[in-house]
Amino acid sequence: FDIALKMSYEGIEEYFSHDWQQLYVIVVILCGVDLMFNKCTLYTNPLRPVVGVLRARKGRRFFEVLKKMMPGMTHSLVPLLFFIVIVMVASALIFDNTIQELAS
């Protein structure tokens, strides 16, 4: 209801010019679809805090700062994630037999 009210006085183009409002609409739509099909918000329960964070001014500021930081963070996080995946695969290959022997 608050989305429709805000769209009516801001206008659709102005409303969707803010990135956090686009995310807010997506989360609300996902919750609505989940509610229609499952009769409860079974799959979208983890998204509930997102609505509260986006409605608070500090939450919106955090979202904007995070959005600006993401390009710089990807340069360091992508290699780290790749390293973690390599270690996981190597550990599974090396220690798989050991775990099965200990379980017996």
C-alpha positions as CSV (number, residue, x, y, z in Angstrom):
1,F,0.0,0.0,0.0
2,D,2.8,2.4,0.9
3,I,4.5,1.8,-2.5
4,A,1.3,2.7,-4.4
5,L,0.8,5.8,-2.3
6,K,4.4,7.0,-2.8
7,M,4.2,6.3,-6.5
8,S,1.1,8.3,-6.8
9,Y,2.6,11.5,-5.4
10,E,6.2,11.1,-6.6
11,G,5.4,9.7,-10.0
12,I,6.5,6.3,-11.3
13,E,9.7,7.6,-13.0
14,E,10.8,9.5,-9.9
15,Y,10.0,6.6,-7.6
16,F,12.1,4.1,-9.6
17,S,15.0,6.6,-9.9
18,H,16.2,5.5,-6.4
19,D,17.9,2.1,-6.3
20,W,16.8,1.3,-2.8
21,Q,13.1,1.7,-3.9
22,Q,13.6,-0.7,-6.8
23,L,15.0,-3.3,-4.4
24,Y,12.1,-2.6,-2.0
25,V,9.5,-3.2,-4.8
26,I,11.3,-6.4,-5.8
27,V,11.3,-7.7,-2.2
28,V,7.6,-6.9,-1.7
29,I,6.7,-8.6,-5.0
30,L,8.7,-11.7,-4.1
31,C,6.9,-11.8,-0.7
32,G,3.5,-11.4,-2.4
33,V,4.2,-14.2,-4.9
34,D,5.4,-16.4,-2.1
35,L,2.3,-15.6,-0.1
36,M,0.0,-16.4,-3.0
37,F,1.6,-19.8,-3.8
38,N,2.5,-21.1,-0.4
39,K,-0.2,-19.3,1.8
40,C,2.7,-18.1,3.9
41,T,6.1,-16.4,3.4
42,L,8.0,-19.7,3.5
43,Y,10.8,-18.9,1.1
44,T,11.0,-15.1,1.6
45,N,11.3,-15.1,5.4
46,P,15.1,-14.3,5.2
47,L,14.1,-11.1,3.2
48,R,12.0,-9.7,5.9
49,P,14.8,-7.7,7.5
50,V,15.5,-6.1,4.1
51,V,12.1,-4.3,4.2
52,G,12.9,-2.8,7.6
53,V,16.4,-1.8,6.7
54,L,15.2,-0.1,3.4
55,R,12.4,1.8,5.2
56,A,14.9,3.3,7.7
57,R,17.0,6.3,6.6
58,K,20.2,4.8,8.0
59,G,19.4,1.6,6.2
60,R,19.0,3.4,2.9
61,R,22.3,5.2,3.5
62,F,24.1,1.9,4.2
63,F,22.6,0.5,1.0
64,E,23.9,3.4,-1.0
65,V,27.4,3.2,0.5
66,L,27.5,-0.6,0.0
67,K,26.5,-0.1,-3.7
68,K,29.4,2.4,-4.1
69,M,31.9,0.0,-2.4
70,M,31.0,-3.1,-4.3
71,P,33.1,-2.4,-7.5
72,G,36.3,-1.9,-5.4
73,M,35.5,-4.9,-3.2
74,T,35.1,-7.3,-6.1
75,H,38.8,-6.9,-7.0
76,S,39.8,-8.5,-3.6
77,L,36.8,-10.7,-2.9
78,V,36.7,-12.6,-6.2
79,P,40.2,-14.0,-5.8
80,L,39.5,-14.8,-2.2
81,L,36.4,-16.7,-3.1
82,F,38.3,-18.6,-5.8
83,F,41.0,-19.5,-3.3
84,I,38.4,-20.8,-0.8
85,V,36.7,-23.0,-3.5
86,I,40.1,-24.4,-4.5
87,V,40.9,-25.3,-0.9
88,M,37.5,-26.9,-0.5
89,V,37.9,-29.1,-3.6
90,A,41.5,-30.0,-2.7
91,S,40.4,-30.9,0.9
92,A,37.6,-33.0,-0.4
93,L,39.9,-34.9,-2.7
94,I,42.7,-35.4,-0.1
95,F,40.6,-36.1,3.0
96,D,37.5,-37.9,1.6
97,N,38.9,-41.4,2.3
98,T,40.1,-40.4,5.8
99,I,36.7,-39.2,6.9
100,Q,35.0,-42.4,5.7
101,E,37.7,-44.5,7.5
102,L,37.1,-42.6,10.8
103,A,33.3,-43.0,10.4
104,S,33.7,-46.8,10.3
